[in-house]
């Protein structure tokens, strides 16, 4: 058992402790607080002047399926043979020793969601992992953690350039509806006949219709966001909105939907028309309307090592610090459906935490150590 004492602690639930103690045994947190009873046999580690936070979480990445510095050989994130590929799984394309995982650990990122890219109207299943390991199956926290879909320019550009559907936003929505109607019919058929022929893609979409997993939809523009909410109402699935770049334009409407959103990669350039109104005002506006927001890098669009920098930028633009931390800890864990294990410093949760040399937002501060499941996985 180890006791980290005299730390300034950011719990992930919106509170900060001074001279806090974190008690860890094996892979779990045993106790957190300013008045923790420390067993006589515990190893004492004095971290006076340092900060401890939960391991931080990026809810939307392509780590391991879009390998850095590799080129086409490492591009396993878009199955562009067809605009509708619900049958693929990100799990099958992840290289767990890809350089980005090391960058994550060095930056205090301990949990990530990895998903297919946004070329396809329906792109396949995603997975939530810890950022350490050599066998991807042993890194999993939740699999599958959602089904990827995408509206807007990406499917139009990828398939329109090939002379295939979709070439318009109407076509994107039509393909989406068509596939979900097939999935509804498939569910009805197997309910009547348990020996009905299997279909992998429809099986995986059926999980969405049965609300076993959410649909996580790439949508930048306000009209695309409204379209996916319209489709949610038609088919009754659970939904998160990914990117939500123009969400601030319809924040009152979004606030009525009870939908979690991820915002980012706000540090990227305005590389396409959908990003014309990109900015930190989106995070602030959505947060102020009571919407549960997470911040993402969309790695490798922005390197995962800049997740904390993204958070600091949100604070500079008016997001209260305690609310900002939730966006990469407790809010992020709830976005992914893994809040029972990660996202805050609480008794019984996984011992995923980071020791910082000073205030995490200070320019001179570094990650001193990153821990996953109680094991040190990085030491600076």
N, C-alpha and C positions, 0 to 999 in steps of 0.2 A: 504494500500500500504506500502511495506517495501523497504528500501534502504540499501543495504549492501555496506559500503564505505571503502576506503583505502585498498582494497584487491589486492594481486597479482593474476591476473586472467589468466588462461589458457583457451582460448576460444573454443578449439576443432577444429579450422580451421587452426592451425599452427601458431597462433600469441599469444603473451603474453602481458598483460597490467600491468603496475605498478600503484598503487594507483587507481585502477579501481572501478567503481560503478556498482552494479547490482540492477536494479529496478524491483520489482516483485509485481504484483497485482493479487490476487486470484490464479489461476492455470497457469498464463502465465508470461513470461518475457516481460517487458514493454520497457526496455532500458538497454544497456550495453555500457560502455566506460569510458574514463578518464575525459570527460567533459560532464557529464550527468546533466541535469537540474532536480533537486529534488523538487517535489511539497511540499509546506509548511506543508501539513497534513500527510506526509509520516513518518512512524516510522523509525528512524535512528539506524542502527546497525553497529558500528565501528568494523571492523575485521583487524585492523592494525597488520601486521606481519603474517597474515594467507593467505592461498591460497584458491581460489574458482575455481572449474572445473565443466564442465558439469557432470551430472550423467553418470557413465561409463557403457558400453554395452558389454555383452558377447554374441556373435552371434551363439554359438553352445553349448547348454547345455542339460542336462536331469533332470533339477530341477523339483521336484514334481512328476516325473514319475519314478525316481530311488531314492527312499527315503533313506536317510542315517540312519544307525543304526537300520534298520527294518528287513532286510533280505528278503526272498522270498515274504513275504506279501506286501512289498513295491516295488517289481520289476515289474513295469508296462510299461517298455520301449521297450520290444521286443515281438511281437506277433509271436512266433516261431511255430505256427501250420502250417505254409506254408511259402515258401521262397518269395512269392509275395503277399503282403497285402496292396495294395494302398487304400483300403477301410477304414483303421483305421485312427483315428485322435488323435494326442497327447492331444488335448484339453480335451478329454473324460477320460484321465488317470491322470490328474494333481491334486495333493493334495496341495492347495495353502498355507496351514499352515505348510508344511513340513519345517524342521529345516534349510534347505539350503537357503530358502528365507530370513530368518533372518540373516544368514551369509552374504548374498548378500548385504542387507541394511547396515549392520555394516561395510562393506568394500567399500561402495560407488557405488555399482552396482545397477542401477535403472531400466535397461531394459535388457531382456534376450530373446533369441529365444530358445524354447523348442521343441525337436524333438524325434521321435522314435530312437531306437538304430540302430546298423549297422549289425545285424544278417541277415537281409533279403536283397535280391536283390532290391526289392522295398518295402519300409517300412511304408509308410503312410504320412499323412499331419502333418505339424508343425505349430507352432503359436508363435507370439511375444507378450510378456506381460510386464507390469510394475511389480516390485518385491514386491508390497504391496497389500494386500486385503485378503478377506476370500471367496469371490465368484469369481471364475476364469473368468467367462464371463465379469465381471466388470473390470478386469485387462488387458483385451486384447487391443493391439494397432493394430495388423494386424492378421487376421485369414481367410483363411490359409495364411501362409507366404512362403510356399514352399512344395514340395514333396520330401521325403527322398529316396535316393537310395544308394547302397553300392557295390563297386567292391573289388576284392582281397580276402584276407584270411578269413575274417569273415564269409561270406556266405558259402564258401567252408568248413570251419571247422564245422559250426553249422549243416549243412544239410548233408555233406559228412559223418559225424559221425553217422548219422541216416540211411545211405544207400540210401539217396534221392539226387536228383539233387538240386543244382549244386555241382559237385565234382572237377571241374576245372575252370580256368578263362574263357575258351571257353564256358563252361556251364553257367556261370554267364552272359556273354554278350548275349548268345542265349536266355536265359529266359527274359532278358531285351527287346531284339528285339521283341520277341514273344508277350509280353504284350503290347508294344507300337503299334505293328501292329493291335492287337485287338482293341486298343483305336482308331486308325485311322479308322478302319472299323465301329466302333460304331458311331463315329462322322458322317461318310458318311451315315449310316443308319438312324440316327435321323434327318439328314438334309432332307432326302427323305420322312420320315414318323415321324411326330411329336408325334405320339402315340406309337412309338416303345418302347418295354419293357425296363424299367430302369435297370441299372447295376451300383451299387454304386462305385465299384472300377474303372470301366471304365469312369464313370462320373468325378471322381476325377483326373484320368490321362488325361482326355480331357482338364482340366484346364491348364495342362502343355503344351499340344499341341497347345492350343489357346493362349499361353503366358500370361495367367492370373496370373500364379504363376511360379516361376522358379523350376527347378529340382536342388536339393542340394545333391551333391554326395560325399560320403565317399570314398576317394582315397588317399592312402599313396604313393604307388610306382609310379615311372615315367611312366612305361608301362600302369598302370591302368589309370593314368591321360590322357594319349594319347588315350586310348580306349574310355573313356567317351567323349572326344572331337570328336572322330570319330562318335560316336553315336549321338552327338549333330548335326553334319553335316548331318547325315542321316534323323533325325526327326525334326530338326529345332526348338528345344526348347531353352529357356533361361537357363543358367547354372551358378551355383557357385560350386567351388571345395572346399570341406571340408577336412582339415588336410594338404594336399599338401606337405607331408613330404619330398619327393624327387623332389619337384618343382624346386629347384635350379639347378638340373641336366639338366633341359630342359627349363631354364628361357627365352632364346631367342625365343623358340617356343611358350611358354605361353604368352610372351609379344605381340605376333601378334593376340591373340585370343580375346582380350577385355573381359576378364572374371575376376570377383572378386574372391578372395580366402580367406579362413581363415586358419591360421597356428596354430597348437597346437594339443594336449597339450604337449608342448616342455619340461615342467618340469617333465613329467612322465618318468618312466624307459623304457629301450628298451626291452619291454616284448614280442615282436614278431619280426620276421625277417624283416617285413616291416618298422620297426623303426631303423634299423641298422645305417642309415645315418642321424638320427634325430639331430638337433642342431639349434642354433640361427642364423647360417649362412644362413638358408633358408629365414628367414624374411628379412635379410639385402639384399640378392641377388635379391629377388623378388621386394622389394621396389626400389632398384637401377635401375631395368629394367622398372620402371614405372607402375608396376602392383598394383592394389588396394588391399592392404593386411589388414586383421583384425587379431587380436590375440585372441585366445580362451583357456579356461581351459578344455573344454569338461567335465565340472562338471558332475558327481563326480570323473572322472578319476583323475583330479587335483581339489582340492577344489576351489570353486568360490572365496573364500577369497584371493586366490593367483593370481587373474587376474592382479592386479597392480604389484605384484612381477614379474610376467612373462614379463610385459612391461618393468620394470626396467632392467631385464636381457637382453632384446633386446637392450636397450640403452648401457649397459655395453659391448655388442658385436658389437658396431659400428653403430647402428641405431640412427640418429639424434633425439634428444628429441622431437622436434616439429612434426616430422614425426611419432614417436612412439605414441604420444597422439592421433593422428588421428585414429590409429589402434583400439582404444577402444571408439572412439567418432564419428567423422564425417564419416570416412571410414566404421565403423561398422554400422552406421545408414543407409548408402547407400547400404551396403551389404544386409540389411534387407528390404529395400524399405520403411523406415519410417523417412527419413531425413527431411520431412516437419514438424515433431513434436519434434524430439530429436536429440542428437548428437553434439550440439554446443550451446554456449551461444549467442543467437540472439533474437532480438525483434520478438515477436509473437510465439515463440516456447514454449513448455511445460516448466514449472518452475521445472525442474529436475536438481538439482545441489548439489555439495558437498563442505562443508567447511572443510579444512584440517588445522591442528595445525601448519604445516610448509610445506616445500617442500614435495610433495607427495612421492618422491623416497627416502627421508631420512629415515634411520632406525628408528629414534625416533619419526617420525611423525605418528599421529593417525587421523582417521576420527573424527572430532568433531561433525558434523551434516550431515545427509543425508536428502534431500528434494525430494519428488515426487509430482508432480502437485501442488507445492507450500506449501505442508504440510510437517512438520518435521516428518520423519518416523524412525529416529534413532538419539540419542544424547548420545555421549560418556561421 
